[in-house]
Amino acid sequence: MTQERSPETGSSDAVAASAPGAEITTTDCRQCGAQVSGLNNRYACSYCGWVNHWAEGSRILPSAEDDPDHPGR
């Protein structure tokens, strides 16, 4: 017996939809060569642990006060 499954929406889609101007980008890991995806050119490789510097992203990071979970809110 075969069951058909409906396509699931990935968590990356939810993040991109919730962050205005967010874009999912893809590159090759500089350490092991695996293909990695990230948000606005910020990457972390799940195979070898490589992470690019936060300043290499294509958009300015929001401040702590912009975080809805910030203690000051």
Sine and cosine of phi, psi and omega as CSV:
sin_phi,cos_phi,sin_psi,cos_psi,sin_omega,cos_omega
0.00,0.00,0.73,-0.68,-0.02,-1.00
-0.91,-0.41,0.74,-0.68,0.06,-1.00
-0.95,-0.31,0.68,-0.73,0.08,-1.00
-1.00,-0.06,0.66,-0.75,0.00,-1.00
-0.92,-0.39,0.62,-0.79,0.07,-1.00
-0.97,0.23,0.52,-0.85,0.02,-1.00
-0.88,0.47,0.69,-0.72,0.01,-1.00
-1.00,-0.10,0.56,-0.83,0.07,-1.00
-0.99,0.10,0.82,-0.57,-0.02,-1.00
-0.95,0.31,0.36,-0.93,0.00,-1.00
-0.90,0.43,-0.49,0.87,0.01,-1.00
-0.91,0.41,-0.54,0.84,0.06,-1.00
-0.91,0.41,-0.63,0.78,0.00,-1.00
-0.92,0.40,-0.64,0.76,0.02,-1.00
-0.91,0.42,-0.72,0.69,-0.03,-1.00
-0.90,0.44,-0.59,0.81,-0.01,-1.00
-0.95,0.30,-0.50,0.86,-0.06,-1.00
-1.00,0.07,-0.35,0.94,-0.01,-1.00
-0.98,-0.21,0.92,-0.39,-0.01,-1.00
-0.88,0.48,0.76,-0.65,0.02,-1.00
0.98,0.18,0.12,0.99,-0.01,-1.00
-0.97,0.24,0.61,-0.79,0.01,-1.00
-0.70,-0.72,0.75,-0.66,0.07,-1.00
-0.99,0.13,0.82,-0.57,-0.04,-1.00
-0.85,-0.53,0.37,-0.93,-0.05,-1.00
-0.73,-0.68,0.58,-0.81,0.05,-1.00
-0.45,-0.89,0.05,-1.00,0.10,-0.99
-1.00,-0.10,0.66,-0.75,0.04,-1.00
-0.87,0.49,0.73,-0.68,-0.01,-1.00
-0.96,0.29,-0.27,0.96,-0.04,-1.00
-0.99,-0.14,-0.74,0.68,-0.08,-1.00
-0.89,-0.45,-0.17,0.99,0.05,-1.00
1.00,0.04,-0.03,1.00,0.02,-1.00
-0.92,0.39,0.48,-0.88,0.06,-1.00
-0.98,0.19,0.80,-0.60,0.00,-1.00
-0.82,-0.57,0.54,-0.84,0.07,-1.00
-0.91,-0.43,0.48,-0.88,0.00,-1.00
-0.47,-0.88,-0.04,-1.00,0.00,-1.00
-0.95,-0.30,0.87,-0.50,0.01,-1.00
0.81,0.59,0.74,0.68,0.08,-1.00
0.90,0.43,0.47,0.88,0.14,-0.99
-0.92,-0.38,0.84,-0.54,-0.18,-0.98
-0.81,-0.59,0.45,-0.89,0.16,-0.99
-0.58,-0.81,0.81,-0.58,-0.02,-1.00
-1.00,0.04,0.83,-0.56,0.00,-1.00
-0.98,0.18,-0.19,0.98,0.00,-1.00
-1.00,0.08,-0.77,0.64,-0.10,-0.99
-0.92,-0.40,-0.18,0.98,0.04,-1.00
1.00,-0.04,0.02,1.00,0.01,-1.00
-0.89,0.45,0.65,-0.76,0.06,-1.00
-0.71,-0.71,0.75,-0.67,0.06,-1.00
-0.99,0.16,0.35,-0.94,-0.05,-1.00
-0.91,0.41,0.63,-0.78,-0.05,-1.00
-0.85,0.52,-0.50,0.87,-0.04,-1.00
-0.95,0.30,-0.20,0.98,0.03,-1.00
-0.98,0.18,-0.09,1.00,0.01,-1.00
-0.92,0.40,0.32,-0.95,-0.07,-1.00
-1.00,-0.02,-0.11,0.99,0.03,-1.00
-0.73,-0.68,0.41,-0.91,0.04,-1.00
-0.95,0.32,0.70,-0.71,0.04,-1.00
-0.94,0.33,0.57,-0.82,0.06,-1.00
-0.93,0.36,0.41,-0.91,0.02,-1.00
-0.98,0.20,0.21,-0.98,0.03,-1.00
-0.88,0.47,-0.56,0.83,0.00,-1.00
-0.92,0.38,-0.38,0.93,0.03,-1.00
-0.98,0.21,-0.26,0.97,-0.01,-1.00
-0.96,0.30,0.81,-0.59,-0.01,-1.00
-0.90,0.44,-0.32,0.95,0.01,-1.00
-0.99,-0.11,0.16,0.99,-0.01,-1.00
-0.88,0.48,0.70,-0.71,-0.04,-1.00
-0.85,0.53,-0.43,0.91,-0.03,-1.00
-0.98,0.21,-0.07,1.00,-0.04,-1.00
-1.00,-0.02,0.00,0.00,0.00,0.00
